[in-house]
């Protein structure tokens, strides 16, 4: 089932907060990660299920962060990396909850990137890089985190056709090999 394209991911104030934060920094990754994490301060609830308030907050913040990055002309790869790390820092999750939040964030970023017309392969690369950074911060296995992020990116790209899947799959495979030096199996895609 194709995801429904949001007509508006909610609050333009979120997008503008992201734009202002990344315009005011020389380090896009750090600026994006910090701005996204700060948007979660005081957020109620835990990440327990697919329909809870934190799930919606993660989606809304990630969508607006992508919009902010694209509209400000930022490098979507570095922006996506910062978004994933910022979401995981902001939600303060660990273990299985962190994996769940990361998967949701990766899929949201890939979908929003596609809808904005930005480069999916670049976004996917940044998300895999962000997964390894976040895994190290959380004491998780970086190779597993990279692989999970890559699979989530490929899964989300399936909503946008075989060319999108091929571009994302090629990008994440190259990124994983470059980051952790581990050959990867092809990511599933029944269309290819």
PEURBEL-V541896 format. One record per run of one state. SS is the DSSP state (a for helix, b for strand, c for the rest). FROM is the first residue (numbers start at 0). TO is the last residue. If there is no record, write none. Layout:
BEGIN
ss->(SS & SS)
from->(FROM & FROM)
to->(TO & TO)
END
This chain:
BEGIN
ss->(c & a & c & a & c & a & c & a & c & a & c & a & c & a & c & a & c)
from->(0 & 11 & 23 & 27 & 39 & 52 & 71 & 75 & 91 & 94 & 116 & 119 & 138 & 141 & 160 & 161 & 180)
to->(10 & 22 & 26 & 38 & 51 & 70 & 74 & 90 & 93 & 115 & 118 & 137 & 140 & 159 & 160 & 179 & 191)
END
